[in-house]
Amino acid sequence: MKKNVTVNLALVAIFALAGLVAAQYTKPDTGKSAKAMPAKSTPAAPATPVTKAPQKAKAKSVAMSRQVTGTVVSVDAVANTVVIKGKKGDVTFHVASDAKIKVGGKAVTLGDIGMGSRVTVTYKLEHNVKVATAVR
């Protein structure tokens, strides 16, 4: 019994291998009898022109602006940072050197912003850092 199973498995393996080898060879197009030749794997020409899909920019030159409104927790004019307490907790922003900072409609410096002031910070993400472009 074991011998029959072994022989049957061996035959199945041989036929499977023979089928794989035969599938790689085709007969030539000529009507003459010739040796089997390997099939050529030439890609077919596309029916329509292929155009590449637009790729997503890895680093956008113009980042999308976002806003957070909250209360000023701390300001560090030397490090150019401001911490705002918003709906989701404290958020630290690096303030860009060209950021527009206004209080009551008047242009001020970062150091002029008082603790506890209610502000809206417009920022963008640059390398996972929140960079404030405007504080009002």
Secondary structure, DSSP 4 states (H G I P E B T S, - for coil): -HHHHHHHHHHHHHHHHHHHHHHTEE--SSSS----EEPP-PPPPPSS---PPPPPPSS-SSPPPEEEEEEEEEEETTTTEEEEEETTEEEEEEEEEEEEEEETTEE--GGGPPTT-EEEEEEEEETTEEEEEEE-
